[in-house]
Amino acid sequence: MKPEEVPEFMRDLPVRKIWGIGEKSERKLDELGVKTCGELQRFSRPELVDVFGKFGLDLYDLCCGIDHRLVEPDRPRKSLSTEETFAIDLTTLEQCEEKLEELFQDLMADLAQKESAREITKIFVKLKFNDFTRTTAERAGLAPTLGDFRALLAEAFARTGKPVRLIGLGVRFAETMPENAQMDLL
């Protein structure tokens, strides 16, 4: 995209597509009658700071297509996960467990394809509930086995017992040092 095309592109872009806009921010914007970046551009920087605090400064630029964050395309990923959102909420642990094996198979396939040589330090299960709250059960030192994910699922589900909208499984990797990095001597 050419720089002169950015203003027109941004005008109709939904605000949800802006980096940093999650469900809470989207609700605030909806209360202000804002659905697109063009509608958000009608607010001044001070008005956005009043509503969003310090993030309002960034939001003012982002809705105009101005983003000063550094691009780091070769940064190694810190984790790998897969998740599924369900059309009908799952209300029992057994229903959640039925979905676990397919997610586990997807995660293992992704690991084999994308990150087979990386050292795994933690595994986790994320649950998002029908009221959009969420919880994550995470353990260090466990291998990514179906049994260990099942135990984390049970732990996370037991925290609330609320109907489950989304289940996610993932792994966290050991930090890797760049090849040319030097360690500091004390």
C-alpha positions in Angstrom: 0.0 0.0 0.0 1.3 3.4 -0.9 1.4 6.1 1.8 -1.2 8.2 0.1 -3.6 5.3 0.2 -3.5 4.9 4.0 -6.1 7.6 4.9 -8.8 6.1 2.7 -7.9 2.6 3.8 -8.1 3.6 7.5 -11.4 5.4 7.2 -13.6 2.3 6.9 -11.4 -0.1 8.9 -13.2 -1.5 12.0 -11.6 -0.2 15.2 -11.4 -3.8 16.4 -8.6 -4.3 13.8 -6.4 -1.7 15.6 -3.5 -3.1 17.7 -4.4 -3.0 21.4 -8.2 -2.9 20.9 -9.7 -5.8 22.8 -13.3 -6.5 23.9 -13.3 -3.8 26.7 -11.9 -1.1 24.5 -14.3 -2.1 21.7 -17.2 -1.8 24.2 -16.1 1.7 25.3 -15.8 2.8 21.6 -19.2 1.3 20.9 -20.7 3.4 23.7 -19.2 6.4 22.0 -20.8 5.4 18.7 -17.5 4.5 17.2 -17.2 1.4 14.9 -14.6 2.5 12.3 -11.3 4.3 12.4 -12.8 7.2 10.4 -15.4 7.7 13.2 -12.6 7.5 15.8 -10.6 10.2 13.9 -13.2 12.8 14.9 -11.9 12.7 18.5 -9.0 14.8 19.6 -5.9 13.4 21.3 -6.9 14.9 24.7 -10.5 13.4 24.4 -9.0 9.9 23.7 -6.6 10.3 26.7 -9.6 11.2 28.9 -11.4 8.0 27.9 -8.4 5.5 27.5 -5.6 7.0 29.5 -2.1 6.8 28.1 -3.3 4.4 25.4 -5.4 7.2 24.0 -2.1 8.8 22.7 -1.3 5.7 20.7 -4.9 5.2 19.7 -5.0 8.7 18.1 -2.0 7.8 15.8 -3.1 4.2 15.2 -6.5 5.1 13.9 -4.8 7.4 11.4 -2.5 4.6 10.2 0.6 5.9 12.1 2.4 3.1 14.0 5.9 3.7 15.5 6.4 0.2 16.9 9.5 -1.6 15.6 8.9 -4.5 13.2 10.7 -7.6 14.4 10.1 -10.3 11.8 12.8 -12.6 12.9 12.1 -12.7 16.6 11.7 -16.3 17.8 8.3 -17.2 19.1 7.9 -17.6 22.8 4.9 -20.0 22.6 2.8 -22.0 20.3 -0.9 -22.8 20.8 -4.1 -23.8 19.2 -7.6 -23.0 20.3 -11.3 -23.4 19.3 -14.3 -21.3 20.0 -17.5 -23.3 20.3 -20.9 -22.3 18.8 -22.6 -23.9 21.8 -21.1 -23.5 25.2 -19.7 -26.6 26.9 -21.2 -27.0 30.4 -19.4 -30.1 31.7 -15.8 -31.2 32.1 -16.7 -34.3 30.1 -17.8 -32.1 27.1 -14.5 -30.2 27.4 -12.5 -33.4 27.5 -14.2 -34.6 24.3 -12.8 -31.5 22.5 -9.3 -31.9 24.0 -7.9 -34.7 21.9 -8.5 -32.9 18.6 -6.9 -29.8 19.9 -4.0 -31.8 21.2 -3.5 -33.5 17.8 -3.5 -30.0 16.1 -0.9 -28.7 18.6 1.4 -31.7 18.2 1.2 -31.4 14.4 2.0 -27.7 14.6 4.9 -28.4 17.0 6.3 -31.1 14.7 6.0 -28.8 11.6 7.1 -25.4 13.0 9.2 -25.9 16.2 10.4 -29.5 16.5 13.8 -28.5 17.8 12.7 -26.1 20.5 12.9 -26.9 24.2 9.5 -26.7 25.9 9.5 -25.3 29.4 5.8 -25.1 30.2 2.4 -26.4 29.0 -0.9 -24.6 29.4 -4.6 -24.8 29.0 -6.7 -21.6 28.5 -10.4 -21.5 29.0 -12.6 -18.6 28.1 -16.1 -18.7 29.6 -19.5 -17.5 28.2 -19.2 -14.3 30.2 -15.8 -13.6 28.5 -13.8 -14.1 31.6 -10.9 -16.5 31.3 -8.4 -18.6 33.2 -5.2 -20.4 32.4 -3.7 -23.4 34.1 0.0 -23.7 33.4 2.8 -26.0 34.6 6.6 -26.0 34.1 8.4 -29.2 33.6 5.6 -31.2 32.0 5.9 -32.8 28.6 3.1 -32.0 26.2 1.1 -35.2 26.7 -2.7 -35.6 26.4 -2.8 -36.8 30.1 -1.0 -33.7 31.3 -3.3 -31.4 29.3 -6.3 -33.3 30.6 -5.1 -32.6 34.2 -4.7 -28.9 33.5 -8.1 -28.8 31.8 -9.7 -30.3 34.9 -7.9 -27.8 37.1 -8.9 -24.8 35.0 -12.5 -26.0 34.7 -12.8 -26.6 38.5 -12.0 -22.9 39.2 -15.4 -21.7 38.2 -17.6 -24.4 36.6 -18.9 -21.7 34.2 -20.0 -22.7 30.6 -16.9 -22.8 28.4 -16.9 -20.8 25.1 -13.2 -21.5 24.1 -10.5 -24.0 24.9 -6.8 -23.4 24.0 -3.8 -25.6 24.5 -0.2 -24.5 24.2 3.4 -24.7 25.1 6.0 -22.1 26.1 9.6 -22.4 24.8 12.9 -21.8 26.5 14.4 -18.4 25.7 17.0 -18.7 23.0 20.1 -16.5 22.9 21.0 -14.9 19.5 24.1 -16.5 18.0 26.1 -13.3 18.2 24.9 -12.3 21.7 27.5 -12.1 24.5 26.7 -12.8 28.1 27.7 -10.2 30.6 30.4 -11.1 33.1 29.8 -10.2 36.7 
